[in-house]
Amino acid sequence: MTAAPGPAAAPAEILYVVEQLVVNVNSSPDPSGERIATVKSGDRLEVIERQRDQVHVRLGRGRDGWVRASYLTRDEPLRQRLSQRDAELAQLREQITAQQSQLAAARNPPASDASPAPPRATTPAAEDSGEPPAGALFATSDEPRRVWPWALGAWLVGLALGAALGALALDRHIRRKYGGLRIY
């Protein structure tokens, strides 16, 4: 005679100990319970039941006990999430490197047996004016653009503007406080 399979066991709720704690696990849900173990931040605990502000949890090696619910969270520990994000970041960097190499290969096609295109004639007026040739409106340059001087200039202008506005606001505040007198 074979036993009929019972109802499928529902997956247990998983909680983690909140960050930066060492929590006592007691033998009963009330404060008189004896400490049977301690758990640290990030330890994974399986929920058995809940009573008010206490949670009955299963520890490793089949042991179980009670922990205050405020010390538990459903969120994975930050260290685990950080390691997952680091792995994702490394994978994305590899993809970027592969895409950059494909882009470089597409920009510099290998030399073919076909004869090169004849050079375009430019007028002396275009050469003297410093304008690019007509077909070179969207041509890319091999020289990197220097953005830092513009960024530094914008930062300095913003700093000067912020200092001036701050001085005006301080002057206005002092004048209001002391009835129109400038007392520094």
N, C-alpha and C positions, 0 to 999 in steps of 0.2 A: 504494500500500500504506500503510495507516495503522498506526501503532504502537499496540499494546494498552496500555491505561492500566495503570500500575503500581499496586502496593498504595497505599492511601490513607495519606498521611503523618500520623503521630500528632502531636497537638499537642505542641509543645516545652514542657518544664518551664521555668517562669519563676521566677527568684530575684531578690531585691533586695539591694543592699548595705546592711549593718546601719547603724544610726544613728550619726552623729557621726564618720565616718571618711572618709579619702581613701586608697584602696587602689591598689596597683600592679598592673598587668596585665602578666605576663611572657610571653615568647615560648615558654617550655617549662615543664613541670611541676616541674622541679628548680630548686634555688636558683641555679644558674649561668645561668639564662635571662635574657635582656636585657629591661629594662622597655620595653614598647612603648606603654603608655598608663596613665592613671590614671582611676579612677572614684570618684565621690563617693557619700555616703549617699543612699539613695533611688533611685539609678540602676537601671534595669531591665536585666537580663542574661538571655539565653537560654542554657540549658545544652545543650552538645553532648555531653560525656562527663564521667565522673568517674574519677579515679585516686587512691586512698588519700585524702589530705587536700587534694587539689587538684581544681579544677573547670575544665574547658575550657568557656569561655563565648564567645558571639558578642556583639560590641559593635555599636553603630550603624555604619552605612556599610559593613557586610560584614566588618569586621575581627574577628579572634578572638584569644584569648589565655588564659592560665591565671591563676586567682585561688585563694587559699587558701579552703577551704570554710568555715572558721570566720568569715569575713568576710561570709558570705551568709546570707540567711534567706528563707523562703517568705512571711513576713508583709509586707503592704504597708507602706510608710513611714508614720510617724505623721502627717506633714503631709497625706498623701492621705486617710488615715482621718479626720483632723480636719476637713478640708474637706467630706468626705461627711457627717459628722455635723452640721456647721454647716448644710448644705443641708437635711438632714432636720429639724433644729430649726426652721429658717425655715418649712418647709412645715407642721410641726405648729402653729407659732404662728399661721399663717394659718387653719388649721382651727379652732383655739380661738377666734379672733376671729369667724369665721363662726358657730360654735356659740353664742357669747355673744350675738351679734346676733339669732339665731333665738330664743334663750331670752328675751331682752328683748322681742322682738315677741310671743312667746306669753304673757308675763306682762301686757303692756299691749295687749290687743286694741283695734283701732280702734273708735271710737264707732259704734254701730249706730242704726238708726231706732227700734228697740224702746224702750219706756219703761223707765226704770231701775227696779230692784227697790226696793220700799219699805224704808226703814231699819228695822233690827231694834230691837225694844223691849228695853231693858235695865232691870233692876230697880235701884232705888236701892241695895239691899244689895250688888249686884255692883259698882256704881260705887265705893262707899265702901271695899270690901274690897281694891281694887286688883287683883282677879283679872280676867283677860280674859273677854269674853263667851263663852258656851257654844260657839258656832260658831267661835271664833277660837283654838282650841288649836294649830293648825298654821299660823296666819297668819304671814307673814314681815314683818319690819319693814324700812323703808327706811333706818333708821339703821344704820351699820356697827357691828359689835360691837367693843368695845375689849378686845383680848386682851393687849396689851402690859403692862398693870399686873399681870396674873396671871402672865405669863411672867417678868417682872422679879422679882416676889415669890418665885416658885418657884426662880429662879436664886439669889437671895440666901439662901434657906433651904438650898439645896443647898451653896452656898459655905460657909456657917457650919457645917453638918453635916460637910462634908469637912474643914474646919480643925480642928474638935473631934476627929474621929476620927484625924486625922493627929497631933495633939498627944498623944493617948492612946497611939497606936502608938509614937511617938518616946520617950515617957516609959517605956513598957514595955521598949523595946529598950535604953535607957540603963541601966535598973535591972538587966536581965539581964546586961549587959556588965560592970557594976561591982559585982556581988554585992548588989544591993538598995539601993545608995546612989544618990541623985540627984545626979549631977555634970553640970552644964551648962556 
